[in-house]
Amino acid sequence: MQRERGNHTLQPTALVHEAYLRLVAQPERNWQNRAQFFAVAAQSMRTVLIDHARANLAQKRGGAEVHVELTDALNLPQPQPEGLLVLDRALQRLEGIDARAARVVELRWFVGLSVDEAAHALGVSEKSVRRDWNFAKAWLQAELDGIER
């Protein structure tokens, strides 16, 4: 939430509570390790943010998609609800190309894990996470630049 805009209507506590409720409501909660838990938690938080953005857009009666900048190596965009939906669609396409890179983005962006924490959660080396992170950022930047044109 620290990367979100300042006037975001979803508070961090509400995000955590909603994600928690979705996690405990799952019929199959037998996570085998931290990696599984963090993967499910990241997807849950992503879903909460996307659902919130969609609801916010529905209240505003939609709107055109906006261009989202990926400005530097450690800061992903601070999207408005429309931009978050654009980012979500781009992440869905990235999953088809490189699922682990998409997981790295989820863990780093939506959960806020560091490179070493993401590496531990995924069971891979920090070097692999850095490589996936750099690839994902470059791919997402190119993808989002293409959306604007």
Backbone as JSON, one array per atom type, in Angstrom:
{
  "sequence": "MQRERGNHTLQPTALVHEAYLRLVAQPERNWQNRAQFFAVAAQSMRTVLIDHARANLAQKRGGAEVHVELTDALNLPQPQPEGLLVLDRALQRLEGIDARAARVVELRWFVGLSVDEAAHALGVSEKSVRRDWNFAKAWLQAELDGIER",
  "N": [[0.82, -1.19, 0.0], [2.13, 1.17, 0.42], [3.09, 2.09, -1.98], [0.91, 2.91, -3.31], [-1.42, 5.5, -4.33], [-1.81, 8.51, -2.35], [-4.43, 9.17, -1.55], [-5.87, 6.84, -1.49], [-8.7, 4.76, -1.28], [-8.89, 2.34, -0.04], [-7.78, 1.13, 2.89], [-4.65, 0.08, 4.42], [-5.04, -1.75, 6.56], [-7.61, -2.7, 6.04], [-7.11, -3.97, 3.61], [-5.38, -6.06, 4.41], [-7.09, -7.42, 6.19], [-9.22, -8.2, 4.47], [-7.79, -9.81, 2.65], [-6.92, -11.79, 4.44], [-9.39, -12.88, 5.26], [-10.18, -14.02, 2.84], [-8.17, -15.91, 2.56], [-8.56, -17.68, 4.76], [-11.03, -18.62, 4.14], [-10.73, -20.41, 2.16], [-11.22, -23.71, 1.05], [-9.17, -25.6, 0.91], [-6.68, -25.36, 2.85], [-4.17, -26.32, 3.43], [-1.29, -25.5, 3.52], [1.93, -26.27, 2.53], [4.37, -25.07, 3.02], [6.24, -22.0, 3.61], [6.58, -20.8, 1.12], [4.38, -21.62, -0.42], [2.33, -20.46, 1.12], [2.98, -17.67, 0.92], [2.71, -17.34, -1.84], [-0.03, -17.81, -2.22], [-1.03, -15.81, -0.55], [-0.07, -13.51, -1.84], [-1.47, -13.63, -4.28], [-4.03, -13.39, -3.26], [-4.0, -10.8, -2.12], [-3.51, -9.34, -4.44], [-5.88, -9.88, -5.84], [-7.77, -8.68, -4.14], [-7.02, -5.96, -4.37], [-7.45, -5.58, -7.13], [-10.19, -6.15, -7.35], [-11.16, -4.05, -5.77], [-10.31, -1.87, -7.3], [-11.83, -2.3, -9.63], [-14.42, -2.02, -8.59], [-14.31, 0.64, -7.8], [-14.0, 1.88, -10.29], [-16.43, 1.15, -11.42], [-18.16, 2.69, -9.95], [-17.49, 5.14, -10.91], [-18.37, 4.96, -13.43], [-16.68, 3.74, -15.3], [-14.09, 4.42, -17.69], [-11.32, 5.51, -19.66], [-8.44, 3.46, -20.33], [-5.34, 4.06, -18.74], [-1.97, 5.16, -19.28], [0.71, 3.54, -17.68], [3.61, 4.19, -15.99], [6.71, 2.55, -15.52], [9.04, 3.47, -13.64], [11.63, 3.28, -12.32], [14.21, 0.95, -11.2], [13.4, -0.2, -8.72], [10.9, 0.76, -8.12], [7.72, 0.16, -8.86], [4.77, 1.09, -10.73], [2.53, 3.66, -9.46], [-0.37, 3.17, -9.65], [-3.55, 4.51, -10.66], [-6.94, 3.36, -10.18], [-7.69, 2.5, -12.79], [-5.2, 2.11, -13.98], [-4.18, 0.07, -12.4], [-5.78, -2.04, -13.18], [-4.93, -2.28, -15.83], [-2.29, -3.0, -15.36], [-2.76, -5.46, -14.08], [-3.86, -6.98, -16.19], [-1.63, -7.03, -17.87], [0.12, -8.46, -16.23], [-1.19, -10.92, -16.24], [-0.75, -11.69, -18.88], [2.03, -11.88, -18.78], [2.29, -14.08, -17.09], [1.7, -16.16, -18.82], [3.97, -16.21, -20.34], [6.23, -16.28, -18.64], [5.89, -17.74, -15.84], [7.14, -17.82, -13.3], [8.44, -15.36, -13.15], [6.23, -13.69, -13.08], [5.22, -14.48, -10.59], [7.27, -13.52, -8.98], [6.93, -10.75, -9.32], [4.4, -10.49, -8.13], [5.02, -11.24, -5.45], [6.95, -9.34, -4.76], [5.74, -6.85, -5.38], [2.96, -6.89, -4.55], [3.0, -8.15, -2.03], [5.29, -7.13, -0.93], [7.79, -8.24, -0.45], [11.33, -8.6, 0.03], [14.19, -9.14, -2.17], [15.69, -11.34, -1.2], [13.8, -12.49, 0.53], [11.75, -13.16, -1.26], [13.13, -14.99, -2.83], [13.57, -17.03, -0.98], [10.91, -17.72, -0.43], [10.1, -18.69, -2.91], [11.87, -20.72, -3.28], [14.21, -20.54, -4.76], [17.34, -19.18, -6.01], [18.71, -15.99, -4.96], [19.84, -14.67, -7.08], [18.4, -15.7, -9.24], [15.88, -14.63, -8.67], [16.45, -11.9, -8.89], [17.09, -11.79, -11.61], [14.63, -12.64, -12.76], [13.02, -10.54, -11.78], [14.17, -8.27, -13.02], [13.74, -8.97, -15.71], [10.91, -9.1, -15.71], [10.21, -6.44, -15.06], [11.26, -5.06, -17.28], [9.84, -6.3, -19.35], [7.18, -5.71, -18.63], [7.28, -2.91, -18.78], [7.7, -2.55, -21.55], [5.38, -3.76, -22.49], [3.36, -2.15, -21.33], [4.01, 0.3, -22.48], [3.36, -0.31, -25.09], [0.59, -0.47, -24.91], [-0.23, 2.13, -24.71], [0.11, 3.14, -27.25]],
  "CA": [[0.0, 0.0, 0.0], [2.96, 2.37, 0.45], [3.3, 2.54, -3.35], [-0.36, 3.4, -3.84], [-1.63, 6.95, -4.2], [-2.08, 8.92, -0.98], [-5.86, 9.24, -1.23], [-6.45, 5.53, -1.79], [-9.85, 4.54, -0.4], [-8.71, 1.07, 0.66], [-6.74, 1.28, 3.9], [-3.83, -1.13, 4.55], [-5.66, -2.7, 7.48], [-8.73, -3.32, 5.32], [-6.53, -4.89, 2.63], [-4.9, -7.25, 5.12], [-8.26, -8.15, 6.71], [-9.91, -8.84, 3.35], [-6.94, -10.9, 2.16], [-6.98, -12.84, 5.45], [-10.7, -13.55, 5.16], [-10.17, -14.87, 1.65], [-7.26, -17.03, 2.81], [-9.14, -18.67, 5.67], [-12.26, -19.15, 3.55], [-10.38, -21.43, 1.17], [-11.44, -25.05, 1.59], [-7.89, -26.32, 0.96], [-5.71, -24.47, 3.48], [-3.04, -27.13, 3.9], [-0.07, -25.03, 2.89], [3.05, -27.13, 2.9], [5.55, -24.3, 3.42], [6.11, -20.54, 3.48], [6.47, -20.43, -0.3], [2.97, -21.78, -0.8], [1.54, -19.45, 1.8], [3.23, -16.36, 0.33], [2.14, -17.32, -3.18], [-1.48, -17.66, -2.07], [-1.28, -14.49, 0.03], [0.16, -12.51, -2.89], [-2.6, -13.68, -5.2], [-5.19, -12.88, -2.54], [-3.88, -9.34, -2.06], [-3.69, -8.84, -5.8], [-7.31, -9.98, -6.15], [-8.47, -7.65, -3.36], [-6.74, -4.66, -4.99], [-8.1, -5.54, -8.44], [-11.63, -6.03, -7.09], [-11.39, -2.7, -5.28], [-10.17, -0.96, -8.45], [-13.0, -2.49, -10.49], [-15.58, -1.42, -7.93], [-14.11, 2.08, -7.87], [-14.31, 2.28, -11.67], [-17.86, 0.99, -11.65], [-18.79, 3.85, -9.35], [-17.21, 6.29, -11.77], [-18.87, 4.57, -14.75], [-15.62, 3.36, -16.23], [-13.09, 5.4, -18.09], [-10.3, 4.97, -20.56], [-7.24, 2.95, -19.69], [-4.29, 5.06, -18.7], [-0.6, 4.67, -19.39], [1.35, 3.38, -16.38], [5.07, 4.22, -16.12], [7.58, 1.81, -14.61], [10.07, 4.49, -13.74], [12.99, 2.87, -11.98], [14.4, -0.47, -10.93], [12.74, -0.71, -7.53], [9.57, 1.33, -7.93], [6.71, -0.1, -9.86], [3.88, 2.24, -10.82], [1.57, 4.0, -8.42], [-1.48, 3.35, -10.57], [-4.93, 4.78, -10.32], [-7.65, 2.09, -10.38], [-7.62, 2.06, -14.19], [-3.85, 1.63, -14.21], [-4.03, -1.21, -11.71], [-6.41, -3.05, -14.04], [-4.03, -2.45, -16.96], [-1.16, -3.77, -14.83], [-3.22, -6.83, -13.85], [-3.95, -7.67, -17.49], [-0.26, -7.26, -18.33], [0.65, -9.57, -15.41], [-1.8, -12.16, -16.73], [-0.01, -12.06, -20.1], [3.37, -12.29, -18.35], [2.18, -15.44, -16.55], [1.75, -17.08, -19.95], [5.33, -16.22, -20.88], [7.17, -16.68, -17.58], [5.07, -17.8, -14.62], [7.92, -17.49, -12.11], [8.65, -13.91, -13.15], [4.96, -13.11, -12.62], [5.16, -14.73, -9.14], [8.22, -12.58, -8.35], [6.26, -9.45, -9.29], [3.37, -10.55, -7.09], [5.63, -11.27, -4.12], [7.66, -8.08, -4.47], [4.85, -5.69, -5.5], [1.73, -6.98, -3.77], [3.3, -8.53, -0.64], [6.36, -6.26, -0.47], [8.96, -9.0, -0.02], [12.63, -8.24, -0.53], [14.7, -10.15, -3.1], [16.04, -12.57, -0.48], [12.56, -13.11, 1.03], [11.07, -13.77, -2.41], [13.92, -16.16, -3.21], [13.27, -18.07, 0.0], [9.52, -18.15, -0.61], [9.98, -19.45, -4.17], [12.81, -21.84, -3.27], [15.22, -20.33, -5.79], [18.42, -18.31, -5.57], [18.48, -14.55, -5.08], [20.24, -14.31, -8.45], [17.25, -16.03, -10.1], [14.82, -13.65, -8.4], [16.87, -10.63, -9.5], [16.96, -11.96, -13.07], [13.19, -12.62, -13.05], [12.52, -9.2, -11.47], [14.62, -7.38, -14.09], [13.01, -9.35, -16.92], [9.51, -8.72, -15.56], [10.09, -4.98, -15.15], [11.48, -4.65, -18.67], [8.72, -6.79, -20.16], [5.99, -4.92, -18.29], [7.45, -1.56, -19.34], [7.45, -2.63, -22.99], [3.96, -4.09, -22.66], [2.56, -0.98, -20.99], [4.28, 1.3, -23.51], [2.58, -0.72, -26.27], [-0.83, -0.22, -24.67], [-0.49, 3.56, -24.92], [0.13, 3.46, -28.69]],
  "C": [[0.86, 1.26, 0.0], [3.22, 2.91, -0.94], [2.03, 3.07, -3.99], [-0.48, 4.9, -3.63], [-2.06, 7.28, -2.78], [-3.55, 8.9, -0.6], [-6.59, 7.93, -1.55], [-7.57, 5.24, -0.79], [-9.79, 3.21, 0.34], [-7.53, 1.22, 1.61], [-5.94, -0.01, 4.02], [-4.45, -2.18, 5.46], [-6.82, -3.43, 6.81], [-8.22, -4.31, 4.28], [-6.09, -6.18, 3.3], [-6.08, -8.07, 5.64], [-8.99, -8.88, 5.59], [-9.1, -10.01, 2.79], [-6.97, -12.08, 3.14], [-8.29, -13.61, 5.37], [-10.76, -14.46, 3.94], [-9.27, -16.08, 1.83], [-7.91, -18.1, 3.68], [-10.42, -19.27, 5.11], [-11.98, -20.24, 2.52], [-10.55, -22.81, 1.78], [-10.13, -25.84, 1.76], [-6.83, -25.39, 1.53], [-4.5, -25.24, 4.0], [-1.76, -26.71, 3.19], [1.09, -25.83, 3.43], [4.26, -26.36, 3.41], [5.26, -22.81, 3.24], [5.91, -20.12, 2.04], [5.03, -20.53, -0.76], [2.11, -20.72, -0.16], [1.72, -18.08, 1.17], [2.65, -16.26, -1.08], [0.63, -17.1, -3.12], [-1.82, -16.28, -1.5], [-1.09, -13.39, -1.01], [-1.0, -12.47, -3.87], [-3.86, -13.12, -4.54], [-5.15, -11.36, -2.46], [-4.08, -8.71, -3.43], [-5.18, -8.82, -6.16], [-8.1, -8.91, -5.41], [-8.27, -6.29, -4.01], [-7.44, -4.52, -6.34], [-9.61, -5.4, -8.26], [-11.99, -4.62, -6.62], [-11.32, -1.69, -6.44], [-11.37, -1.08, -9.38], [-14.24, -1.85, -9.89], [-15.51, 0.1, -7.99], [-14.43, 2.6, -9.27], [-15.79, 2.16, -11.97], [-18.62, 2.18, -11.08], [-18.61, 5.09, -10.23], [-17.72, 6.08, -13.19], [-17.76, 4.37, -15.76], [-14.65, 4.47, -16.5], [-12.06, 4.72, -18.95], [-9.12, 4.44, -19.76], [-6.18, 4.04, -19.74], [-2.94, 4.39, -18.81], [0.01, 4.63, -18.0], [2.85, 3.3, -16.61], [5.72, 3.29, -15.1], [8.88, 2.59, -14.59], [11.48, 4.07, -13.35], [13.01, 1.45, -11.47], [13.63, -0.99, -9.73], [11.33, -0.2, -7.35], [8.68, 1.0, -9.1], [5.7, 1.04, -9.8], [3.01, 2.44, -9.59], [0.26, 4.25, -9.16], [-2.77, 3.8, -9.9], [-5.67, 3.46, -10.56], [-7.57, 1.58, -11.83], [-6.25, 1.46, -14.5], [-3.59, 0.29, -13.56], [-4.65, -2.33, -12.54], [-5.55, -3.33, -15.27], [-2.84, -3.31, -16.53], [-1.56, -5.22, -14.6], [-3.32, -7.61, -15.16], [-2.56, -7.97, -18.05], [0.37, -8.41, -17.54], [0.07, -10.91, -15.85], [-1.09, -12.62, -18.01], [1.4, -12.53, -19.76], [3.35, -13.71, -17.81], [2.25, -16.48, -17.67], [3.15, -17.23, -20.54], [6.33, -16.77, -19.87], [6.43, -16.61, -16.24], [5.87, -17.41, -13.38], [8.2, -15.99, -12.03], [7.39, -13.2, -12.67], [4.81, -13.31, -11.11], [6.09, -13.76, -8.4], [7.6, -11.19, -8.26], [5.19, -9.43, -8.21], [3.97, -10.47, -5.69], [6.29, -9.94, -3.78], [6.7, -6.91, -4.44], [3.67, -5.78, -4.54], [1.98, -7.34, -2.3], [4.41, -7.66, -0.07], [7.59, -7.0, 0.02], [10.22, -8.46, -0.67], [13.07, -9.35, -1.48], [15.01, -11.44, -2.35], [14.8, -13.27, 0.09], [11.8, -13.8, -0.1], [11.81, -15.03, -2.85], [13.62, -17.33, -2.27], [11.85, -18.61, -0.2], [9.34, -19.0, -1.86], [10.92, -20.66, -4.21], [13.83, -21.76, -4.39], [16.28, -19.39, -5.25], [18.02, -16.84, -5.72], [18.82, -14.08, -6.49], [19.08, -14.59, -9.42], [16.12, -15.02, -9.91], [15.19, -12.31, -9.03], [16.71, -10.68, -11.02], [15.49, -11.91, -13.47], [12.61, -11.22, -12.85], [12.9, -8.22, -12.59], [13.9, -7.69, -15.4], [11.57, -8.85, -16.85], [9.33, -7.21, -15.69], [10.25, -4.51, -16.59], [10.31, -5.08, -19.55], [7.46, -5.98, -19.9], [6.08, -3.51, -18.85], [7.15, -1.57, -20.83], [5.98, -2.89, -23.27], [3.07, -2.86, -22.41], [2.8, 0.18, -21.96], [3.48, 0.98, -24.77], [1.1, -0.45, -26.12], [-1.17, 1.22, -24.99], [-0.62, 3.88, -26.41], [-1.09, 3.02, -29.39]]
}
